[in-house]
Amino acid sequence: MSFPNEARGRLTEARNVLIDRRRQTNDAKERAAIDDAITVLNENLGFINQVALLDAATAVVDSLPTHSRLWCVAPGWVPLIFI
């Protein structure tokens, strides 16, 4: 298993434990602390997902011949050619 997949799995497990704990508590302060922790976990999961998408995009670009790499960037969709 790759590091990003393992990290994603462990963060998801931790989030599920926190969600279960939140469901069991009636303490407002503890719920707020759990909500904060879940927010941090979700942000970290988002970063891991962004890196995975970047890796996938890089693999696609690397598979193209150098002369055919054409990228368009938002918002003006200005074409950039890498030669």
C-alpha positions in Angstrom: 0.0 0.0 0.0 1.3 3.4 -0.9 2.0 6.0 1.8 -0.9 8.3 0.7 -3.3 5.5 0.7 -2.2 4.3 4.1 -2.3 7.8 5.5 -5.7 8.4 4.1 -6.9 5.1 5.7 -5.6 6.0 9.1 -7.0 9.5 9.0 -10.4 8.1 8.0 -10.2 5.6 10.9 -9.3 8.3 13.3 -12.2 10.5 12.0 -14.6 7.6 12.4 -13.5 7.1 16.0 -14.0 10.8 16.7 -17.5 10.8 15.1 -18.5 7.8 17.2 -17.1 9.5 20.4 -19.0 12.7 19.5 -22.2 10.8 19.2 -21.7 9.3 22.7 -21.0 12.5 24.6 -23.3 15.2 25.9 -20.6 17.6 26.9 -20.7 20.7 24.7 -17.0 21.5 25.2 -15.9 17.9 24.3 -18.2 18.1 21.2 -16.5 21.4 20.2 -13.1 19.9 20.7 -14.0 16.8 18.6 -15.4 19.1 15.9 -12.1 20.9 15.8 -10.2 17.7 15.5 -12.4 16.4 12.8 -11.9 19.6 10.9 -8.1 19.2 11.1 -8.4 15.6 9.9 -10.6 16.6 7.0 -8.1 19.3 6.0 -5.2 16.8 6.0 -7.3 14.4 3.9 -7.9 17.2 1.5 -4.1 17.8 1.2 -3.5 14.2 0.6 -6.2 14.1 -2.1 -4.7 17.1 -3.8 -1.2 15.5 -3.8 -2.7 12.4 -5.3 -4.4 14.4 -8.1 -1.2 16.2 -8.8 0.7 12.9 -9.0 -1.9 11.6 -11.4 -1.7 14.7 -13.6 2.1 14.6 -13.6 2.0 10.9 -14.7 -0.3 11.9 -17.6 1.9 14.8 -18.6 5.0 12.6 -18.3 3.5 10.0 -20.6 3.1 12.6 -23.4 5.8 13.3 -26.0 7.5 16.6 -25.2 6.4 18.3 -28.3 2.7 17.6 -27.6 2.4 19.1 -24.1 -0.1 21.9 -24.2 -1.6 23.3 -21.0 -4.4 25.8 -20.5 -4.6 27.6 -17.3 -7.7 29.4 -15.8 -9.1 31.9 -15.6 -8.1 33.3 -19.0 -7.3 30.0 -20.5 -3.9 31.2 -21.7 -2.2 28.3 -23.6 1.3 27.5 -22.5 3.4 25.3 -24.7 6.3 23.4 -23.1 9.0 22.4 -25.6 
